[in-house]
Every structure is written in structure tokens, then in C-alpha cells.
Amino acid sequence: MAERGGSSGRTQGYAGTWPPRTAAQAGGFAPSGFGAWSSFIERLRAWIRAEAGAGRLLPWVPVAFGTGIAFYFAADREPVASVTAVAATAFGVAAFLLRRQKVFPIAVMIAAMAAGFATATWKTARIAHGVLARPMYSVSLSGFVEARDIRERTDRFVLRVSQMQSPRGQTTLERVRLSVRKGTAPAVGSFVELKARLQPPLAPLRPGSYDFGRDMYFQGIGASGFVTGAIKTVEQPPLSGGLSLRYAALMQDLRDAIDARIRNVLDGDRRAIATALLTGRRDAITTPVNDAMFISGLGHVLSISGYHMAVVAGVVFFAVRALLALIPALTVGFPIKKWSAAAALAAAAFYLLLSGAEVATQRSFFMTAVVLIAVMVDRRAVTFRTLAVAAMIVLALAPEALVHPSFQMSFAATLGLVALVQIGMPRLFASPDNSATARVALWGGREIMTLALASFVAGLATTPYAAFHFHRVTPYGVLANLAAMPVVSAVVMPAGLLGLLAMPFGLDGVFWQLMGWGIDWMIVVTEWVAALPGAIGRMAAFGIGPLIAASAGIVLLGLLRTPLRWAGSAVLVLAVVWALAVPQPDILISGDGHNVGVPRSGWAAASDADGQGCVPGEGMAGCRRRCSAAWGRLACRRRLMRRGWLRDAAGRWRVGGTGVAVGRLERRLRARGAGGGGEASAAFMSVPGDRAGSFATTGCDGAAANP
């Protein structure tokens, strides 16, 4: 709108807006409050652009790669390897062509997912081998011993089968894992002949639980069992074992030599833990101490992972650098820091080979190697890119590691620690030198706080995976780590390294003794923490959905830099609520019908509102009365339970592997739930019920017996 004026005979005007600004501050006819919403949208877009900026894409590539591997393991049927390879190549080419477009980040993520799917498919096709489908008895086997484990009660070894003779079938197996009496396992590299009883790989203990058979498949093992007779060692085998077998025998002899030297000074659990820390063999640790380690939150010490690799590389790095610094000519004219990093890398590689190169050890070695190489080329060491490179290497070489608890817990803890170093730690200690923080640091407060935060963050990041795989949490993990880890870092591991160096000179005894004293302190702390009230944090089994949600929350919290990261907290809360809300079955039945699992409290199930049921130790009469009151006409009789039978009003029928019997029981439970006592559920297992995790097998009198 324009207005004319009459100043000096000249026409003047001004431009206005309609409606006035006071009527709609956001412009136009937008509703009240729309301005704040528009501002939030703009801010959200700015955060997304910042997350997609330069240098932010690489840490997400292994996440997408692992997602593709997860899709492979979720497939109902085995994919076609050639098709997956072509699809991965096509997506990779498309991402390259779109490198200058705005959709490039999305194209890269899709290509990484396709590559992960194809890698897992190719790995499965490459290692395809025979798997035993049903038990076999009195099987004659001959072959080379590839690995040997010394356990608490029995020994176990892996046999590369050269010849197999069985009275039934023509099943061909490449490797089998056999158990023998303690002290009778043959040496690695030897050619043996024996008779054995073989079993198919162990199926999941309950629906949705961990699949041990999958691990055996990717290890090339087609069956397990035990030796039934004497083992005959052939001095002159009919064929050669190859270079890999000679290497395995050499490393096994080295581990045995270290264990023998430690045994001369230490015994019991001290000797077993010392051997586990240096060689990776932890099967000889007694069950009470092993359980106490995991209950207290110190179980990670037994698995050679990033902590052990960092200690070994760190001790070697600073020791070599200190020795070289004693020579002034080297200090002035040569890069002794890079030389020290190279020596530390060599020591870490030797430690990897000595410890057996498990998944956690591989991950820690790759990350340590990237850090040390960054030192040698004058680059920043501890970054998310370092973790991303290590993850890509591990997943490319062993895609099956994605579903292994070692990989999941190891990378979750490392992601939390890297995020703490790059995001949280600088802000925590960024203050003037004369501040209270600096004064506390003078008294070691910074180191104590760092250790406490590292223990808390690592423990919190691994809690979802410990709850899913092991059905337990560690409420006092931070306390145990604060009390034990300084001794392990300053005494146990350095003494072990010095013992290894002193072995060729015969001066290693004093170092093993020093290592034993530190292990004694760790065992004392472990048993004390495990005995605290509420230390055994049991967690009921839950499905894969809450675990995926928890993993997504951890990744969002760790990798995002903008306030968008707090969306990960909401996802974690959702995962916790989801896991706690998963309904538990009232009864577990094995696939063959030979075992029935009920909660440890007896027959009291979700459909029993009054908690009435068979109580362990009570007589048959009381058990019958309680069963009758809790389950209606479903009787509980000693003779029938001994034979695996139950009885209803229509007569006797067996809880067997047939669909008719199982269907009847399922309908019976559902009818009982619909009758007003609550909804009952049933889960049907493919393994014996006495291995059903937190469930027990019903005894012959209906009382619950511990598995």
C-alpha cells in the first residue's frame, strides 16, 4: 500500500505489509507457536548437516556393514552368493558415481550394507563343510590334532579328520571336537587313531538363545563327542599336516612351556589365572572363582582384549623409549618415539599369536596397531576412525564375529571409552591450573576419577549384552574394578611380561611369585564383591529386539556429536522397558519331550495367581494337592512324572516330540489361562530341559531340581 504526501510539491510514499507484524509475528497466517516449531526444524536440519559433514561418515560405515551381516543371519534361507556379490558391486559403483551428490552418504550406507551381506554369504560358502545330523556310535577316526584345551575336569582337543569309518551312513566330517579324561589329550600336531561317540552340534538351549552350533560351524567343526577307547599315536603319519599345523604345534608347545614354568611357582587358581592372562587358556579356572569373577564384574580380565593389549604395548613402548632416552645421541638425532612404537607393535603381534588370536584379541590388536601406526606417522591416535578401521578389519575377516558376545561387548566398551576420551574427558578436566580440579589432580584424584568413569562407562555399555547372553548384570562392577584393576595394571601384567622375558635365562621365578601376589588380591576382591547383598543380578531372557534397540542407542550416543546424540538415551530407555516387559513362558518342553522345565519355585507359574504349586522337598501328597489346586485337573504323579507322562481328565498322554502331544499340552495351558487364572504360555525347546538357563527340570515327584 502507498500513501501520497504533499511536501515541496513532490510525491512521497512508503511500502507497508499486511497484516501488521504484531498480528502474526511468524509471517502469513501461521498458527500461534509455529515460529518456535519452525526454529526447531531449522535447528534440527543444522544438526543433521553437521552430522553429515566432512569426516563424520567413516565411523558409520562399519555400522552399516555390520547391519548387512545381521540381515544375513536373519535370513530364513541361505542367499545365493553370486547374486549378493553382483548386488554389492552394483551398489558400490552407484555410490562412487554419486560421490558429488547430496545423496552420497545414503548411497555409501546402502553399499556398505550390501557389502556386509555379501561378505557373510561368501564366508559361509567358502567354509561349507559337513555337519552331523544325528548321533553316531563307535566311529573310527584318524587325523591330526589341531588344538588342545586343558580344562578343570576334562581335556578337549580338535581333530582334523583324515579318515572316518562308521557302521551307519557315509557322513563326512572335516573336524570334530572330542573330550577325554584329564591329562590324556594328545599333543598338538600329532597323528592319532581312535574310536569316539559323536553328537550333532549343540542347538540353542531355549528359543532365541545363543547358538553354539553356529560357532562350531564357522570354526569348521561338524560334531562333538568323547573318546570311547585308547588313543593311538602314529609316529609316521600317512600324510603331512602342512605349515599351519606346524605353526599351531609350535605355539602350543610355547604355551605349555609357559604354563609349566608358572606351575613350578604357583598352583590352583593363581596358576590358572596367570596362564589365562598370558596364553589365553582359561578353562582350568575352578568354577567358584570363575563365577565370582563374572558376578563381580571382573570377568573381562580373563579374556585377553583391549586392556591386556594396551598394557603390553604400553609397557613395551615406555620401557623401550626410556632405554633409548639414556643415549643422548639417539635422543637428539633420531625419532626414538617412532622406534618405540614399532617395538610395541611387534610385542603386541607376538602377544596376539601367543594368546590364540580370539575375536576380542584380534579387535584389540587391530586397534592397537592403528594407534601405534598413527604415532609412527605423526597422526592423532585415539579417534572414532581408529575404532572404525579396527571394526571393518574384524568384520571383513570374520563376519560371524558380529553375533558373538565377545565382539559385541568389546566394541561397545571401546566405543564408550573413545567417546569418553573425545567428548567427556576434556570437558571434565578443562579448567585453570589453580582451580579445585587441579588441586584434586595433584593428589591423584584425576587418575581415580578417570578409572571410575572408564569402569562405569565400559560396564554400562556392555550391560545389555551381558544381560542378553549371560542373563546377569553386575551392580558392583565399578567397585570391583576400582579395587582390583590398579593392582592388575601395575603389578600383575608387568610382572607377567618380565617373567616371559626372564624365562630363557631361568630367572622368571620371582616374577611369577610377584604375579601370584597380585592375583591373590584380585581373587580376594572378587570374592568379597560377589558376596555383597544383591551382587548376583539375574536377568530373565528376552528377545533380540531389545538388544537391537540397545545397540542402536549406544551407537547414537557414541558416534553423534550434536545434541541429536541424546536420542540414543531415549532409545536405551525404550530397550530397557521392552526387555523387562517380555513375557516369560510358564513351562519349557524339550523337542523330544523327555524333559519339562518349570521355574525354580516349582509349579507356580504365571497362570497361578495364588503362587500355589509343588515346593521342592515336600511330599507327594502335598505336591498333588498343590498341583491340583494350581492346574485344575492336571495331576502331578510320581510314576507318570518319572516316565515323562501327565494326565488330564481325558486320560493319559505323553509330553513327547510328536505334534499331537505337544499340541494337546499347549491347548491345555491356553484353556487354563482362558479360564480365569491368567494367560499361560509354553515354549518348546530343541535341547534337553536340564540345560534351560534359569529354569529347572521337574523331578520324579514334581519338585524342582537344580540343573
N, C-alpha and C positions, 0 to 999 in steps of 0.2 A: 504494500500500500504506500502511496506517496501523497504528501501534503505540500501545497504551494505556500510560499511566504512572500511578503512584499518589502523586502529590504533592498533599497537603492535601485528599485525597478528591476531587479533581477529575480529570476525564478529559482527557488531553492526547494529541496525535498530530502526525505530520508527514507531508508528501507526499514521495514518492520517485519515481525514474524507473527504468525497466528497458528495456534493460540499463544498467549503470552507465556514466558518461561516459568512464571510462578504457577501456572496451571498444570503443566506437565513437565517436570524437570528432566525426565528421561527423553523427551522429544516425542513428537507424534502423540498418538492416543494410547500409549502403553499403560498397562495397569499399574497400580501403586506397588512399589517394591521391585519392579522389573529392572530398575537400574542396578540394584545390588546383584541380581541374578546375572545380568549381562557382564558386570565386572568380574563375577566369579568365573563365568565361562571364558572370558579373555585370559584370566589368570591361569585357568586350567590348561588352555591352549599353550600358554607360555611355558608352563611346566613340561608339557608333553614335548614341545620343541626343544627344550633344554635336555630332556632325557634322550632325545634322538639326535643330539648334536655330535660333533666330531669326537671320536674316542670313546663314545658311550655304547657303541654297537657290539664290540668284540666280546664283552662278558656275557652277552645274551646268546651268542652263537652256540656254546656248549649246552645251554638250557634248551634251545630248540633242537639241537642234535639229540640230547637225551630224551626229549619228548617223542621224537621219531622212534627211538629204540623202545620206549614204553608202549607206543602204538603197536609195534611188532609183537611184543609179549602179550598184548591184549587181543591179538587176532585169534579167531576161532580156528582157522586152518593155516597151514604153512604157506606163506606167499611164494610166488614164482620169482626166483632170484633174477632172471633175465629182465623181467618186466620192471621190477623195482630198480634195477641198475639203469635202465633206459629212462625211467621217470626221474630218478635223481639227477642224471646227466642233463635232461631237458630243463629241469628247474634251475640247475646251476648255470646253464647257458643263458636262460632268461634273466636271472639275477644279474649276470655280467652285462647283458645288453641294457638293463635298466639302471645301471650304476649312476647315471646322472639325472635320474628322475626322482620325484618325491616319494614314490612307492618303493624305492630301493631297500629301505630297512625291512619292509614286509616281505619283499621278494627274497631277501637273504634269509630271513627266518624260515620261510617255506622251503627254500632249497636246503637249509640245514636239517630240517625235519625229514625231508625226503632222503637226504644222505644218511641220517641216523637209521632210518627204517631199512634202507638198502644194505648198510653195513651189518646190521644184526642178521638180516636174511642171508647175506653172503657168508658170515661167520658160521651160522648154523649149517649151511650146505657144505661148507668146507670141512667141518669136523664130523660130518654124519657118520654114525657107526651103529653097530648092533646093540640092542638093549634087551635084556632078558625079560620075558613076559610072564613066566610062571616059575615056581621053584624047581630046582634041579638037584638031584641027589647023586652022590658018588660020581662026581665029574672028575675026570683025569685032566690035569692041566700041566703045561710046561711052558716056561718062558723066563724072562729077565725081571729081576726085582728093580723097580724104578724109584721107589720111595719107601721109607720106613718111619713109623711113629712109635715112640716108646710112651706108653700110657700108664696110668696109675695101676691098673689091674691086669690089663692085657696089652699085647703089642699088635700092631697093624701094619700091613705093607700093601703096596700096589704092584700087581704083577702084569707085565706086558705079555699077553698070551701069544705064544708061538704055535702051540698045538693044543687042541681041545677035543676030548673024546667023551661022549655022553651016551648012555643007553637009550635016551629019549631025545628025538629031534636032532636037527642039524644046525642049531643056533651057533652063530659065530660071534665071538666077543673079542674086542681088541685089548681091553684092560679090565681087570677085576680087583676089588679091594677085599682083602682077606684078614681075618683076625686069628691070632694064635695065642698060645699061653705065653705069659710074660717071660721074656728072656729067650724065646725060641725063634724070633723073627730072623730070617736070613739077611745077609749083608746086601746093601745096595750094589747093583751091578752083577750079582751072581745069577747063574742059570740054574733053576730048580725044577723039580718034578714033584707033583703032589696030587692028592685027592681032596676034594672040597665039596661042601654043600653050598649051593648058590641060591640067593634070593633076588627078586627084582628090586630095583632102586626104591627107596622108601618114598611113599606118596605123602602128601600133606597130612599132618596129624589131625586136622579138622578142616572143614570147608573154609577156604580163603587163607589158610595159614601158610607158613613158609614151605616151599617146595625143595626138599633136599635132593630129590631125583634130578631136578634141573641142574643143580650144581654138579652132580656126578656126570651128567651128560656132557656139559661143557668141559669137564676135566678128562673126557674120553673114557670114562668108566661105565661099563654096561651092566654090572651086577656087583653085589657084595655078598659076603658069606664068611665061612670059617673053615679052617683046615681040619679034616677028619682023621688024618693019619700022620705018619712021619714025613718030614720034608727031606727030599734027597737033593743034594747039591752036586751038579755035574761039573767036573773040573774042566772038561774040554767041550764047550757048547758047540752045537752043530752050525751055528751062525754067529756073526759078530753083532754086538749090541749097538755099535755106532758111537760117534763122537759125543752125542748128547748124553748117552748113558755113562760114558767115562767121566764126563763133567759132573753128572749127578753123584757118581760114586766118590769122586774127589771131594766135593763139597760135603757129602755125608760123612766121610772119614774125618774131615776137618771139624765138623760139628761134634762127632763122637770124641775126638781128641780133646776138644774144649770141655765137653761135659765130664770126661774122665778126670781132667785136671781139677775142675771145680769140685768133683765128688771127693777128691782126696782131702779137701779142706772143709767143705760144707756138706750138710746132709738134710734130708727131709724137704720141707717146703722152701727152705733157704736155697738149697741146691737147685730145686726145680724152677724157682723164680729167676735165679741168676742165669740159668741156662735159657729160659724163655726170653730174657731181655737181650741176650747176646746172639742166640741162634734161632729164635722164633719158635722153638719146640716147647709148648706149654701144656702138653697133655699129661705130664707127670705130677702136676699140682693136685693136692688132695682136694676132695670135693668140699669140705667145710671152708677151707681157706679160699678156694675159688669162688664159692657162693658169697662169702663175706666180701671179697674184692668187688664183686659186681653190685652187691647190695649197698655198699658204702660209696660207690661211685668211682672207685679206683681200678675198675676192670680195664680201662683203657691203657693202663701201664703194661698189662700183659701182652697187648697187641702192638707189635712194632709199627709205629705210624709216624706222623709228623713230629711229634715231640721227641721221640728217640732219634730220628734222623737229624733233627735240628741240634740236639745235644751233641751227637757225634761230629757233625760238620762244624758246629761252633767251637767245640773243644780243640779240634784239629786246626781250625782256622786261626784261633788266637794263640795256640801253642807255637805253630809254625811262624806266625808273624812276630811273636815275642822273641823267638830264637834268631830270626833273621835281623831283627832290630838291634841285636847285640853287636852286629858287624857294621860299623859306621859307613864303610864304603858301599855296602849294599843299600843301606837306608837312603843315602843321598842320590845315588845314581841309578837305581833300579826300582821297578814297581813291585815291591815286596807284598803289597796288599793283594795284587792280582796273583802272584805266585802262591800266596796263602790260600786264596780262593780255589786255585787249581788243585792244591793238595787236599783241601777239604772235599772237593768234588770226587777225587779218587777214593778217599776214605768212605764217602757216602756210597759210592758204587760198590765197593767191597762189602760194606755192611748190607747192602741190598742183596747181593749174591749169597752172603753167609746166612741171612735170615730166611731164605726161601722165597723171596720176592712175591709175597702175598699182595692182594689188591691195595690194602692200606699202605703197605710199604712201597709199592710202585708209585702210588699217588704222592706220597711224601718225598720220594726220591726225585720224581719229575719236578715237583715244585721247588725242592731244594736246589736241584740242578739249574732251574731257570733263575733262581735268586743269585746263585754263585756266578752264573754266566753274566748276569746283569752287572755284578760287581766287576767282573773282568773287562766289560766293555763300557764301564762308567755310566750305567743307567740305573734308574731307581729300581729297587729290588722288590719290596713288598707292595704289590698292587693287585687290583682285581684282574688285570691282564695276566699276571703270573698264575693266578688260580685258574683262569680260563684256559690257558695253554696246557696246564697240567691236566685239567679235566678232559680236554679234547684228546690228548695223547692216550689217556687211560681208556676212554670210551672207544676210540678208534681201534685200539689193540684188543680190548676185551669188552665188547658191548654188553655182555651178560653181567658185568660188574654193576650196572645200574640198579638191578633189583637185589643186590647183595647188601646186607646191613652194614658191612664194613665200609663200602663206598659211600653209602648214604650218610652215615654218621660222621665219617671222616671229612667229607666235603662240606657238610652242614656246619660242623665245628670250625673248620678253616674259614668258611665264608663269614661266620660270625666274628672270628678273631681279626680277619683282614678289615672288615667293616669297623670294628672297634679301633683298630690302629689308625685307619684313614679318616674316620668320621668322629668317633667319640673321644679317643685318647688325646688328640691335640687340643680340643676344647677343654678337656678336664685339667690339663696342666699348663694352659696358656695364661700365664699371669706374671706380674713383675717378680724380680728376684727377692724383693723384700716383703712379699706377701706371705700370708699364712700357709699357702700351699708350698712355697719354697722352704719355709721353716720345718714343715712336716716332712718334706722330702729329705732334709738333712738327717733325719732320724730313721730313714728307711721307709717312711710312710708311702712314698711313691711306689716302691717295689711291692710293698704289701698290697696296696690298692690295685696295682696292675695285676698281680697274681689273683686277687679276689675277683676282679672284673673278668679276667680271662677264664677262670674256672666257672663263674656264673654264666657268662655268655656261651661258652662251649657246652656246658651242661644243659642250658636252656635250649640250645639249637638241636641237640641230639635227643631230647626228651621224647618227641613224637615217634622217632624210630625205635628207641628202646621200648616204649610202650607198645608199639605195634608188633615188633619181632619177639621181644622177651617178656612182655606183659608185666613190666615193672618200671618204676620211676625211682629216682634217688633223691629223697628230700634233703639229705645231709651231704650231698656231693661237694658243695663248696667248702664245708668244714673239713672234710677228709682231705681234699686237695690242698687246702691251706696248711694242714698239719704235716702231710707226707711229701708233697712234691718238692719243697725246698731240699729235703734230705736226698730224695731221689736224684735231683738235678746236680747237687753239689757233692754228693758222696758216692751214691750207687753207680751211676753211669760213668763218671770219670774213673772210678776205681776199676770198673769192668774194662774200659779201654786200656788203662795202664796194665791190667792183667794180661790182655791179649798181646800187648807189645812186649811184655816181660816173659811170655811163655817160651820163646826159643832159647832164652838164657837161663831158664829154670828158676827165675826169681819172682814168679807170679803168686806164690802162696800168700804173701802179706796183703796183696791187693784183693784176693778172693775173701780173705778174712774181713777186710775193711768193707767190702761189698756186702758181706753177710750181716755185719752190724747195722748197716743202713736198711737192709731188707727186714731185719728184726723189728726195727722201728716202724717200718711200713706195715708189717703184719699186726703189730700192736694197735696202731691207729685204725687199721681196717676192722679188726675185731671189736674195738671199742665203739666205733661209729655204727657198725652193724648191729650192736646190742642196744643202741638207743631206742627209746619208745618211738614207734612209727617209722623205723628205718626201712622196713620191708614195705615199700609202696607198690602193692599189687594193682594191676590194671586189667580189667576184663578185655577180652578180644573184641576188636572192632574191624570193620571192613577197610578196603583200600581207599574208599572215598575220603574219609577224614585225613588219611595220611597224605593224599594228593593235595588236599586243601592246605594242610600244614606246610607242606613243601613249598607251595606257591606263596604262602605268607612269608616264609623265611627268605625266599628269593627276592620278593618285593622289598622286604626290609633291608636286605643286604646290598642289593645292586642299585636301587634307586637313590638318587641324590637330592631330589627336590622333596617338598612336603608330601608328594604322592607316596612316598615310602610308608607313611602311616596307614595307608590302605592295607598293607601287609598285616598290621596289628588286628584290624577288623577281620581279615581272613583267618588269622590264627585263632581268634576268639570263636569264630564260626566253626573251625575244625574241632576245637575242644568240646563245644556244645554238641556237635554232631557225634563225636566219639563217645561221649557219655550217654547219649540218647539211643545208641544202638541196642535193640532188644537182644537179650541173650536166650538161647534155646533152653527149654526145660529138660531136655534129655538128648543125649548123643548116642547114636547107634552105629556100630561098625558096619561096613559094607557087607561082610559075611554074616552078620547077625550074631556073632559069638560073644560080643561084649556090648554092654549097655552102660553109658556114662551118665551120672547124675551129679548135681552139685555136692560138694563135700559135706554139707549139712544133712545129707540123706535124701529122702524122697520129697522133702519140702521144695516145691517148685513154684514157678510164677502163678500157676493156677491154684495154689494152696494159700488162701488168704490168711488162715489161722496159723500157718507155719507148722502144721501137724504132718508128721511123716516119720519114717524109720530113723531112729537115732543110733549112731554107732555104739555097739556094745550092749544094746538092750536085747531082751529075749524074743523068741519067736512070737509069743502071744501078743506082747506089746507091739511088736512090729506089724503083726497082722491087723490089730485094731487101728493103729495109726494109718496104715496104708488104706484100709477100708474107708476110714473117715476122710482121708485126703483125696483119694482117687475114685471114690464110689465103688463100683463093682470090680474094679481092677485089683485082684488079690495079690498077696505077696507071700509065696510059699517057698519053704526051703528047698524041697525036692525039685520044683519047677525052675527056681532061680538057678540051681546048680546046673541044670541042663539047658539053661537059656530059654525057658518057657515062661509064658504068662497066661493067665486065664481070665476070660470075661464071661458074661452070662451066656453067650452062645456056645461056649465050650473052650477047649484048649487049642491054642495055636502058637506056633513058634515064631519068635522075632528073628527071622532068618534073612538071608540075602535075596530071597525072592520078592518080586514086586507086590505079590498078594499079601504076604505077611506084613511087610513094611507099610503098605497102603492101609491095612487094617489098623495098625497102631497109630498111624498119622490121623486117620479119621476118628479114632477113639479119642485121641488127645484134643482134636479140634472140637469134637462133640462135647467133651468135658469142659472146654473153655466156653463154649456157647451156652452151657447150662447154667451160667451164672457165677462160676468160680473164677472167671478171668480167662483170657485167651491163652491157650497153651500152644507151644511151638515145638517142632522137632527138627533136628539137624542130623543128617545121615553121613557117616564118615566112611572113608575107604581104607582106614587103617585100624588096628586094634584099639579099643576104647581105653585100655590102660595107659595109653600114651596121650590122652586127650587133655594136655595142658592143665588147667586149673580144675578139671573135672576128675571124678574118681570112678572106679569100676565097682559095680554093685557086687557084694559078696553073696555067698550062697544063702545067707539068711536075710538078705535085703539091706544089711548095714553097709555103709560106705567104707571102702578100703582105700588107703592111700596108694597112689600109683607108684 
